[in-house]
Amino acid sequence: MNGIVTLLTDFGSRDHYVAAIKGVLLSINPSLTIVDITHEISPQDIREAGFILASACTHFPQGTLHLAVVDPGVGGERQGLAAATERYLFVGPDNGLFDWVFAADPPHQVVVLENPDYQLPQVSATFHGRDIFAPAAGHLSLGLPLEKLGPASQYRMHFSGRVTLKDQDKLQGEIIQVDRFGNLISNIEVPHA
């Protein structure tokens, strides 16, 4: 861990939610450098969040921890996870948010966030970003081994991901994002010549 934590959410910048997560992180590790990827993900849009995370995360130094919280299933059956790939650590909900990243850089270790020693004492049903994910990320940033956070798990993909253009016949994809310039970003990948 290099002391950098990125943060990506759909919380916007109007409310206290992002500040609360940063406060928890800094309470655990005051020397962190926290970098905001964005907090303007369309509400509950897991695919958009996954695309943006995958587009941004590889530009950070090895050892960066990426904390991502777009969590329409908060309070439900989905689990929280922490994962290590060859270059990075990731913390967030196990809901498909990391599919784009893990398709290109599969995790070699995944754990379920179950250890209450690394959560806030009171866990809200609606704010796991603050109460579960941020404490886990904060402790990982101090060098806590992943396995201390909970039992080992396997990551399974939730979405089909990218569609590769192979011929000119027929192809069906979907728009993942409309950026601020009006560009349509799809899950169709054109192979480089």
Backbone bond lengths (Angstrom), bond angles and torsions (degrees), N, CA, C in turn:
res aa  C-N    CA-C-N  psi(-1)  N-CA   C-N-CA  omega(-1)  CA-C   N-CA-C  phi
1 M - - - 1.457 - - 1.527 108.39 -
2 N 1.326 115.82 132.32 1.465 120.21 -174.53 1.528 114.16 -101.41
3 G 1.322 118.48 5.13 1.463 121.01 179.84 1.511 114.35 89.25
4 I 1.349 117.48 3.49 1.467 121.46 177.29 1.522 108.70 -106.54
5 V 1.333 115.96 130.13 1.465 122.26 172.23 1.517 107.28 -123.03
6 T 1.331 116.73 125.68 1.464 119.55 172.75 1.518 107.96 -94.10
7 L 1.322 115.26 155.82 1.457 121.09 -178.35 1.518 109.00 -134.58
8 L 1.319 116.06 126.10 1.459 123.32 178.11 1.521 107.32 -131.29
9 T 1.349 117.03 126.28 1.466 121.11 179.45 1.525 110.07 -145.66
10 D 1.327 114.24 174.38 1.465 121.59 170.62 1.529 110.11 -108.72
11 F 1.321 118.00 22.55 1.466 122.60 -173.37 1.519 113.96 -78.78
12 G 1.325 118.71 -16.00 1.458 120.42 -173.88 1.519 110.09 72.58
13 S 1.335 115.78 -175.86 1.465 119.83 -177.66 1.525 112.62 -115.80
14 R 1.312 116.88 4.41 1.463 120.69 -174.95 1.528 113.11 -80.96
15 D 1.330 116.63 -36.21 1.457 121.37 -172.24 1.526 111.67 -99.75
16 H 1.299 116.62 -176.83 1.465 123.44 -175.43 1.527 114.18 -85.10
17 Y 1.322 119.05 -3.87 1.463 121.77 -168.45 1.525 113.63 -61.33
18 V 1.316 117.31 -46.59 1.469 120.56 -179.74 1.526 109.94 -64.59
19 A 1.320 116.71 -43.08 1.469 120.46 179.27 1.524 111.21 -61.92
20 A 1.332 117.60 -37.94 1.466 120.64 179.15 1.526 110.86 -63.35
21 I 1.327 116.96 -43.26 1.469 120.32 178.15 1.530 110.31 -63.10
22 K 1.330 116.78 -44.64 1.467 119.89 179.00 1.527 110.68 -63.17
23 G 1.323 116.91 -38.25 1.460 120.31 177.96 1.513 112.40 -61.68
24 V 1.334 117.10 -42.16 1.469 120.70 177.44 1.526 110.00 -63.74
25 L 1.325 116.97 -46.52 1.470 120.34 179.16 1.527 111.43 -57.28
26 L 1.330 116.27 -47.46 1.462 120.40 -176.56 1.522 112.58 -73.58
27 S 1.331 117.75 -24.88 1.466 120.51 174.92 1.524 110.76 -67.63
28 I 1.316 116.10 -32.18 1.468 121.08 179.15 1.523 110.81 -83.87
29 N 1.323 116.73 -42.39 1.467 121.17 -178.38 1.531 109.46 -137.98
30 P 1.333 117.55 90.03 1.464 121.26 -176.62 1.529 114.68 -63.53
31 S 1.314 118.39 -15.09 1.468 119.87 -177.57 1.526 113.46 -93.17
32 L 1.323 117.69 6.56 1.469 120.63 -179.74 1.522 112.22 -64.21
33 T 1.315 115.24 149.24 1.459 122.44 164.39 1.521 106.09 -104.56
34 I 1.333 116.74 116.79 1.465 121.44 -178.85 1.520 108.17 -104.67
35 V 1.329 116.01 124.40 1.461 122.25 -179.53 1.526 108.21 -114.16
36 D 1.326 116.53 124.85 1.463 121.10 177.30 1.522 109.27 -82.78
37 I 1.339 116.52 117.37 1.467 119.10 171.41 1.524 107.34 -73.62
38 T 1.318 117.06 -57.83 1.465 122.87 172.00 1.518 108.37 -170.18
39 H 1.327 115.21 155.27 1.461 121.99 171.84 1.523 109.34 -123.90
40 E 1.335 115.46 16.47 1.461 121.37 -176.35 1.525 112.65 -110.32
41 I 1.327 117.60 25.87 1.462 120.66 172.45 1.527 107.48 -60.75
42 S 1.314 117.75 140.71 1.467 119.75 175.11 1.525 108.44 -55.13
43 P 1.337 118.08 136.74 1.466 120.12 -174.93 1.529 113.03 -50.03
44 Q 1.331 114.76 124.91 1.461 124.97 174.56 1.529 114.06 64.45
45 D 1.326 118.28 19.21 1.466 121.74 -178.09 1.533 109.93 -91.62
46 I 1.318 115.07 88.62 1.463 122.17 -176.01 1.526 111.68 -62.16
47 R 1.319 117.22 -41.09 1.473 119.48 -177.65 1.526 111.81 -67.12
48 E 1.311 116.66 -43.28 1.469 119.34 176.75 1.528 110.03 -60.06
49 A 1.325 116.23 -44.63 1.467 120.59 179.52 1.522 111.06 -61.02
50 G 1.322 117.06 -44.28 1.457 121.06 179.78 1.513 112.45 -62.36
51 F 1.327 116.04 -41.09 1.464 120.44 178.36 1.528 110.83 -63.60
52 I 1.324 116.68 -46.71 1.466 120.12 -178.40 1.524 110.80 -66.12
53 L 1.325 117.07 -41.59 1.464 119.97 177.27 1.528 110.67 -59.72
54 A 1.327 116.54 -47.41 1.469 120.44 -179.89 1.529 111.32 -63.60
55 S 1.324 117.08 -34.71 1.467 120.82 179.81 1.520 112.25 -71.21
56 A 1.330 117.09 -30.22 1.467 120.81 -175.38 1.523 113.90 -97.02
57 C 1.324 117.76 -36.70 1.474 119.65 -165.87 1.521 113.82 -63.78
58 T 1.310 118.28 -31.89 1.468 119.94 -176.25 1.528 113.15 -72.66
59 H 1.313 117.60 -7.79 1.463 121.04 178.87 1.527 112.22 -89.72
60 F 1.327 116.63 0.64 1.464 121.29 179.88 1.525 110.25 -97.34
61 P 1.328 116.65 156.90 1.463 119.89 -179.57 1.526 112.25 -64.60
62 Q 1.302 115.38 152.36 1.458 121.00 174.94 1.526 108.74 -54.71
63 G 1.335 115.99 140.56 1.457 121.23 -179.88 1.513 114.00 94.43
64 T 1.340 117.54 -2.95 1.466 120.73 177.26 1.520 109.55 -69.61
65 L 1.328 116.29 142.55 1.457 122.52 174.80 1.521 107.83 -102.38
66 H 1.331 116.67 127.52 1.464 122.21 -179.42 1.525 108.85 -107.41
67 L 1.333 116.17 114.80 1.461 123.36 177.85 1.518 107.47 -103.25
68 A 1.328 116.67 116.90 1.464 121.72 -177.04 1.522 109.16 -125.77
69 V 1.340 115.76 130.23 1.460 120.48 -177.97 1.523 109.54 -134.72
70 V 1.311 115.79 95.15 1.459 124.23 166.70 1.511 102.66 -131.53
71 D 1.322 116.84 107.66 1.459 120.22 -158.49 1.527 113.12 -140.87
72 P 1.344 117.49 69.51 1.465 118.31 179.36 1.523 113.62 -63.22
73 G 1.323 118.66 -17.77 1.467 121.91 -179.78 1.514 113.98 -95.19
74 V 1.349 117.71 13.54 1.465 120.10 -177.88 1.528 110.20 -55.85
75 G 1.326 115.21 136.14 1.456 120.43 -178.70 1.513 113.68 85.31
76 G 1.338 117.11 -5.48 1.465 121.59 -179.66 1.514 111.52 -99.63
77 E 1.321 115.24 -149.90 1.464 121.64 -174.22 1.525 114.61 -83.60
78 R 1.319 118.22 -16.59 1.461 118.88 -177.01 1.532 109.66 -63.97
79 Q 1.326 115.54 151.93 1.462 120.69 -178.49 1.520 110.39 -102.78
80 G 1.314 115.80 160.17 1.450 121.19 169.95 1.514 108.50 -91.11
81 L 1.328 117.00 151.93 1.461 119.21 -179.28 1.516 111.38 -139.57
82 A 1.306 113.45 157.65 1.461 122.66 166.55 1.521 105.61 -128.42
83 A 1.324 115.89 138.32 1.463 120.04 -176.01 1.520 110.29 -141.04
84 A 1.316 114.62 149.10 1.464 121.65 176.16 1.520 108.83 -118.50
85 T 1.330 115.79 128.83 1.461 121.38 171.20 1.530 106.92 -106.46
86 E 1.298 116.38 -174.10 1.465 120.31 179.83 1.527 111.81 -58.05
87 R 1.356 117.01 -34.52 1.470 119.86 -173.25 1.525 115.12 -113.86
88 Y 1.336 117.76 -24.16 1.461 119.83 -167.89 1.522 112.79 -136.65
89 L 1.340 114.19 167.83 1.461 122.85 168.06 1.521 107.88 -113.31
90 F 1.341 116.13 147.21 1.460 122.31 179.57 1.516 109.08 -133.27
91 V 1.335 116.38 140.65 1.461 122.40 176.42 1.520 107.70 -136.51
92 G 1.349 116.05 136.20 1.458 120.63 177.04 1.512 111.14 164.31
93 P 1.326 116.58 -168.44 1.465 120.62 -179.54 1.524 111.73 -76.13
94 D 1.318 116.14 147.64 1.467 121.96 176.00 1.524 107.94 -90.11
95 N 1.331 115.73 77.67 1.462 120.67 -175.40 1.527 113.34 -135.12
96 G 1.319 117.52 13.18 1.462 121.46 -177.93 1.514 113.46 104.22
97 L 1.313 117.30 -9.56 1.459 122.18 -178.91 1.528 112.50 -56.29
98 F 1.324 117.36 -32.76 1.466 121.19 -176.36 1.533 113.16 -97.21
99 D 1.326 118.65 4.74 1.467 121.12 -177.29 1.527 112.92 -56.84
100 W 1.334 117.86 -46.68 1.468 120.85 -177.82 1.523 110.16 -61.48
101 V 1.331 116.02 -43.44 1.466 120.62 -179.20 1.519 110.63 -65.84
102 F 1.331 116.57 -49.19 1.462 120.68 -173.31 1.525 112.68 -74.38
103 A 1.332 118.22 -18.77 1.466 120.04 173.84 1.527 109.87 -66.28
104 A 1.323 116.94 -34.68 1.468 121.47 -179.60 1.526 112.55 -91.79
105 D 1.326 117.13 -27.94 1.469 122.04 -174.76 1.528 108.17 -141.57
106 P 1.337 117.73 80.65 1.471 120.97 -173.86 1.527 112.28 -61.39
107 P 1.324 116.29 142.41 1.462 119.02 178.57 1.523 111.19 -73.24
108 H 1.333 116.41 143.09 1.461 120.18 175.32 1.524 110.83 -98.17
109 Q 1.340 116.71 -10.36 1.460 120.83 176.04 1.521 108.62 -148.70
110 V 1.337 115.55 131.83 1.466 122.39 178.05 1.520 107.36 -135.42
111 V 1.330 116.15 136.29 1.464 120.65 174.56 1.520 109.41 -130.78
112 V 1.325 114.95 153.29 1.462 122.26 174.49 1.528 107.31 -89.63
113 L 1.320 117.15 134.92 1.468 121.64 -177.50 1.524 109.96 -80.64
114 E 1.334 115.80 89.42 1.465 120.65 -176.82 1.521 114.38 -120.85
115 N 1.319 119.12 -14.22 1.460 120.80 -174.38 1.532 110.32 -77.81
116 P 1.343 118.28 112.19 1.468 120.71 -177.73 1.527 113.65 -65.80
117 D 1.329 117.93 -15.59 1.466 120.42 176.90 1.528 111.80 -64.84
118 Y 1.332 117.02 -19.64 1.458 121.63 -177.97 1.525 110.95 -118.50
119 Q 1.329 115.61 34.62 1.461 124.16 174.10 1.524 107.30 -131.24
120 L 1.321 116.98 164.52 1.457 118.90 173.79 1.528 109.11 -68.48
121 P 1.330 117.99 153.50 1.471 120.55 -177.02 1.528 113.83 -59.04
122 Q 1.318 117.30 -36.90 1.468 121.81 177.21 1.525 107.78 -111.24
123 V 1.328 116.93 116.30 1.466 121.12 -179.21 1.522 109.07 -101.68
124 S 1.315 115.53 116.09 1.460 122.46 177.94 1.531 109.96 -72.43
125 A 1.311 116.51 149.15 1.470 120.51 176.18 1.524 111.53 -73.46
126 T 1.337 117.50 -15.15 1.460 119.48 -173.72 1.527 115.02 -121.56
127 F 1.330 118.41 4.26 1.464 118.85 -178.04 1.525 110.58 -139.05
128 H 1.341 115.73 60.30 1.460 120.93 178.05 1.527 111.87 -66.99
129 G 1.329 117.24 -23.85 1.461 119.83 176.35 1.511 111.60 -57.23
130 R 1.309 116.68 -43.36 1.464 122.02 179.09 1.524 112.16 -80.06
131 D 1.336 116.44 -42.55 1.467 121.21 -166.61 1.528 114.59 -89.68
132 I 1.329 117.70 -26.02 1.469 121.41 -177.88 1.531 111.46 -120.02
133 F 1.338 117.58 -53.32 1.465 120.57 -173.04 1.530 112.56 -70.28
134 A 1.333 117.74 -46.34 1.471 119.89 -179.06 1.530 112.18 -63.50
135 P 1.352 119.58 -44.78 1.468 117.49 176.61 1.531 112.95 -61.18
136 A 1.324 116.99 -40.52 1.468 119.67 178.08 1.523 110.27 -60.43
137 A 1.335 116.50 -46.46 1.466 120.49 179.65 1.526 111.06 -62.98
138 G 1.320 116.80 -42.17 1.462 120.25 179.40 1.517 112.27 -60.42
139 H 1.321 116.59 -44.29 1.468 120.00 179.82 1.532 111.66 -69.56
140 L 1.330 117.34 -37.90 1.468 119.42 175.37 1.526 110.73 -61.22
141 S 1.329 116.26 -37.15 1.467 119.77 -179.24 1.528 112.11 -64.80
142 L 1.330 116.46 -20.17 1.465 121.24 176.55 1.526 112.56 -89.99
143 G 1.343 116.20 0.97 1.461 120.14 178.10 1.515 115.08 100.20
144 L 1.333 118.32 8.17 1.462 120.74 177.38 1.527 109.49 -58.76
145 P 1.327 119.01 130.90 1.472 120.30 175.48 1.530 110.67 -64.25
146 L 1.305 115.96 140.27 1.464 122.19 -178.33 1.524 112.12 -51.50
147 E 1.322 117.27 -42.37 1.466 121.06 -174.01 1.529 113.26 -64.47
148 K 1.332 118.44 -15.57 1.469 121.17 176.93 1.529 111.90 -72.02
149 L 1.338 117.17 -20.16 1.463 121.07 -176.56 1.520 113.49 -78.96
150 G 1.333 117.55 -21.50 1.457 120.20 -178.68 1.510 111.35 162.20
151 P 1.332 115.94 -176.24 1.462 120.64 -175.56 1.528 112.80 -70.57
152 A 1.325 114.30 152.66 1.464 120.79 176.69 1.521 110.07 -64.12
153 S 1.323 115.26 150.82 1.458 121.61 -179.81 1.524 108.40 -146.10
154 Q 1.308 116.10 173.07 1.460 122.97 173.11 1.521 107.46 -115.20
155 Y 1.327 116.88 139.15 1.462 119.44 177.44 1.519 109.05 -85.48
156 R 1.313 116.51 132.39 1.463 120.74 173.82 1.524 108.55 -118.41
157 M 1.312 115.20 137.74 1.461 120.60 -179.63 1.526 109.93 -68.33
158 H 1.324 115.83 142.56 1.459 122.02 -179.80 1.529 111.90 -101.05
159 F 1.340 116.71 -31.84 1.459 121.43 -176.10 1.522 109.27 -119.18
160 S 1.315 115.90 163.49 1.461 119.97 -179.86 1.524 112.24 -75.32
161 G 1.322 117.89 -20.03 1.465 119.94 175.86 1.511 113.28 79.42
162 R 1.326 115.50 -142.81 1.463 120.99 -175.83 1.525 111.61 -77.86
163 V 1.315 114.83 150.41 1.457 122.89 172.72 1.523 106.04 -109.82
164 T 1.310 117.34 127.99 1.462 120.79 -178.37 1.521 110.05 -95.45
165 L 1.329 115.96 129.46 1.458 122.39 178.46 1.523 108.62 -75.34
166 K 1.354 116.44 114.09 1.462 120.30 -176.61 1.524 112.31 -108.19
167 D 1.306 116.83 -32.12 1.459 119.59 178.79 1.522 108.61 -148.49
168 Q 1.305 116.63 -177.12 1.458 120.78 -174.85 1.525 113.04 -98.21
169 D 1.332 118.45 7.74 1.460 120.37 -176.01 1.524 112.39 -67.90
170 K 1.301 116.51 -80.20 1.456 120.61 -174.85 1.525 108.66 -148.38
171 L 1.301 115.37 141.29 1.454 120.44 -178.80 1.516 109.21 -148.62
172 Q 1.304 116.28 136.93 1.454 120.30 177.04 1.522 108.55 -122.84
173 G 1.298 116.51 126.28 1.457 122.55 177.36 1.510 108.57 -136.40
174 E 1.322 115.52 -164.26 1.456 118.75 177.47 1.519 109.93 -145.43
175 I 1.323 115.00 155.87 1.453 121.48 175.68 1.525 107.48 -80.15
176 I 1.329 116.36 124.78 1.458 122.49 -179.30 1.522 110.52 -92.35
177 Q 1.325 116.70 -36.20 1.455 120.49 -175.70 1.516 110.07 -154.56
178 V 1.322 115.67 147.84 1.453 122.70 165.88 1.525 104.91 -112.54
179 D 1.342 116.90 112.40 1.467 118.33 -176.33 1.527 110.67 -76.47
180 R 1.324 116.52 175.24 1.464 120.66 -174.07 1.523 112.85 -65.82
181 F 1.336 118.27 -14.13 1.455 122.49 177.96 1.525 112.31 -94.60
182 G 1.345 116.70 0.14 1.456 120.97 179.47 1.512 114.26 90.06
183 N 1.321 118.49 3.90 1.462 121.28 177.63 1.518 110.01 -71.64
184 L 1.319 116.17 135.80 1.457 121.93 176.71 1.524 108.36 -92.33
185 I 1.325 116.62 121.86 1.458 122.50 179.61 1.521 107.06 -104.52
186 S 1.332 116.99 123.28 1.467 120.72 -177.60 1.523 110.57 -112.48
187 N 1.317 114.89 174.90 1.465 120.15 175.49 1.525 111.14 -94.61
188 I 1.330 117.17 16.50 1.464 121.89 178.40 1.527 108.26 -92.11
189 E 1.312 115.60 124.88 1.457 121.46 -177.72 1.525 108.62 -110.08
190 V 1.314 116.27 124.09 1.459 121.39 177.67 1.523 107.39 -94.95
191 P 1.342 118.10 121.21 1.468 119.62 -179.83 1.526 110.95 -62.08
192 H 1.316 115.50 143.78 1.466 120.33 177.86 1.519 109.18 -75.72
193 A 1.326 115.80 139.22 1.470 121.06 -178.71 1.498 111.92 -74.00
